[in-house]
């Protein structure tokens, strides 16, 4: 089960077997990644991380998370599919959330009133998260209904 821990300058992703620190912090992690970087793809135990032109995708065993740190056009965001969408500072947050249609949208450092307004206008569960916020994806019903093939092990006959 995945949880997200929001810190002052990043996000700590925790799965059953891996801990990934995305940003800056002193937290113990299996991998530490800067918020920005070149397009790349790598795996950390049971998770896959892929940077792309608009942000970063985290394919965890039970959820896919998209992080858009900067403004992205809704038509570009529409090409991304995820269970959880995390937005940095976005002027068109409501349009982006509607275009991606995640199970849960998180406004990183957003205010509560803004997230409530977005939830009302889009019909998609939207919360705000600042430093110290912990989000249990199961509690928000944001887990994928499908499992990634990588989570299965081969049985010997």
C-alpha positions as CSV (number, residue, x, y, z in Angstrom):
1,X,0.0,0.0,0.0
2,X,1.4,3.4,-1.0
3,X,1.6,6.5,1.1
4,X,2.9,10.0,0.1
5,X,4.7,12.1,2.7
6,X,4.9,15.8,1.7
7,X,8.0,17.6,3.0
8,X,9.2,21.2,2.9
9,X,11.0,20.7,-0.5
10,X,9.8,17.4,-1.8
11,X,7.6,14.2,-1.6
12,X,8.5,10.9,0.0
13,X,6.9,7.9,-1.8
14,X,6.6,4.7,0.3
15,X,5.5,1.3,-1.0
16,X,5.7,-2.1,0.7
17,X,9.4,-2.5,-0.4
18,X,10.7,0.9,-1.6
19,X,11.1,4.4,-0.4
20,X,11.7,7.2,-3.0
21,X,12.5,10.8,-2.0
22,X,11.6,13.1,-4.8
23,X,13.2,16.5,-4.0
24,X,15.3,17.6,-1.1
25,X,15.3,16.2,2.4
26,X,17.1,14.2,5.0
27,X,14.7,11.3,5.1
28,X,16.1,7.8,4.6
29,X,15.3,6.5,1.1
30,X,16.2,3.8,-1.3
31,X,16.6,6.5,-4.0
32,X,16.8,10.3,-3.9
33,X,15.9,12.2,-7.0
34,X,16.0,15.9,-7.7
35,X,12.7,17.6,-8.6
36,X,14.0,18.5,-12.1
37,X,16.2,16.7,-14.5
38,X,16.6,15.3,-18.0
39,X,14.2,12.8,-19.5
40,X,15.2,9.5,-18.0
41,X,13.7,6.2,-16.8
42,X,14.8,3.9,-14.0
43,X,13.5,1.4,-11.5
44,X,13.7,1.4,-7.7
45,X,12.8,-2.1,-6.3
46,X,9.1,-2.5,-7.1
47,X,8.6,0.9,-8.7
48,X,9.4,2.6,-12.0
49,X,10.2,6.3,-12.3
50,X,10.1,8.1,-15.7
51,X,10.7,11.8,-16.3
52,X,9.0,13.3,-19.3
53,X,8.5,16.7,-20.9
54,X,5.8,17.8,-18.4
55,X,7.0,16.2,-15.2
56,X,7.5,12.7,-13.7
57,X,5.5,9.5,-13.7
58,X,5.8,7.1,-10.7
59,X,4.5,3.6,-11.5
60,X,4.1,2.1,-8.0
61,X,2.8,-1.5,-7.5
62,X,-0.7,-0.3,-6.7
63,X,-1.0,3.2,-8.3
64,X,0.4,5.4,-11.0
65,X,1.2,8.9,-10.0
66,X,1.8,11.9,-12.3
67,X,3.6,15.0,-10.9
68,X,3.4,18.2,-12.9
69,X,5.7,20.8,-11.1
70,X,5.0,23.6,-13.5
71,X,2.2,24.8,-15.8
72,X,1.3,22.4,-18.5
73,X,-1.4,22.9,-21.1
74,X,-4.6,20.9,-20.6
75,X,-4.3,19.4,-24.1
76,X,-0.8,18.1,-23.3
77,X,-1.9,16.8,-19.9
78,X,-4.7,14.9,-21.5
79,X,-2.2,12.4,-22.9
80,X,-1.2,11.3,-19.3
81,X,-3.1,8.6,-17.5
82,X,-2.9,8.1,-13.7
83,X,-4.6,7.3,-10.5
84,X,-3.2,10.2,-8.7
85,X,-2.2,13.6,-10.1
86,X,0.0,16.0,-8.1
87,X,0.2,19.6,-9.3
88,X,2.7,22.2,-8.3
89,X,1.7,25.8,-9.1
90,X,-0.9,25.7,-11.9
91,X,-3.1,28.5,-13.1
92,X,-5.4,26.1,-15.0
93,X,-5.5,23.4,-12.3
94,X,-9.2,22.7,-12.8
95,X,-8.8,22.2,-16.6
96,X,-5.7,20.0,-16.1
97,X,-7.5,17.8,-13.5
98,X,-10.5,17.5,-15.8
99,X,-8.3,16.5,-18.8
100,X,-6.4,13.8,-16.9
101,X,-9.3,12.6,-14.9
102,X,-7.4,10.9,-12.0
103,X,-9.1,9.3,-9.0
104,X,-7.4,11.8,-6.7
105,X,-5.8,15.2,-7.4
106,X,-3.4,16.8,-5.0
107,X,-2.5,20.5,-5.0
108,X,1.0,20.7,-3.6
109,X,1.2,23.8,-1.5
110,X,-2.3,24.8,-2.6
111,X,-5.0,26.2,-0.3
112,X,-8.0,24.2,1.0
113,X,-10.6,26.6,-0.4
114,X,-9.1,26.3,-3.9
115,X,-9.1,22.5,-3.7
116,X,-12.7,22.5,-2.6
117,X,-13.7,24.7,-5.5
118,X,-11.9,22.5,-8.0
119,X,-13.5,19.4,-6.5
120,X,-17.0,21.0,-6.9
121,X,-16.3,22.0,-10.5
122,X,-14.7,18.8,-11.7
123,X,-16.3,16.1,-9.6
124,X,-12.9,14.7,-8.9
125,X,-11.6,14.3,-5.3
126,X,-9.1,17.1,-4.8
127,X,-7.0,17.9,-1.7
128,X,-4.3,20.3,-0.7
129,X,-1.0,19.0,0.7
130,X,1.7,21.0,2.4
131,X,4.7,20.1,4.5
132,X,3.9,17.4,7.0
133,X,0.8,16.1,5.1
134,X,0.7,12.3,4.8
135,X,-1.7,10.8,2.1
136,X,-2.7,7.1,2.3
137,X,-3.8,6.3,-1.2
138,X,-6.0,3.5,0.0
139,X,-7.9,5.8,2.3
140,X,-8.7,8.1,-0.7
141,X,-9.7,5.1,-2.9
142,X,-6.9,6.1,-5.3
143,X,-5.4,2.7,-5.8
144,X,-5.5,1.1,-9.2
145,X,-8.1,-1.7,-9.8
146,X,-5.4,-3.5,-11.9
147,X,-2.1,-4.8,-10.7
148,X,1.2,-4.3,-12.7
149,X,2.6,-7.5,-14.1
150,X,5.9,-6.8,-12.3
151,X,4.2,-7.5,-8.9
152,X,3.6,-11.2,-9.9
153,X,6.2,-13.8,-9.4
154,X,6.7,-16.9,-11.5
155,X,5.8,-20.2,-9.8
156,X,7.9,-23.3,-10.4
157,X,5.9,-26.3,-11.4
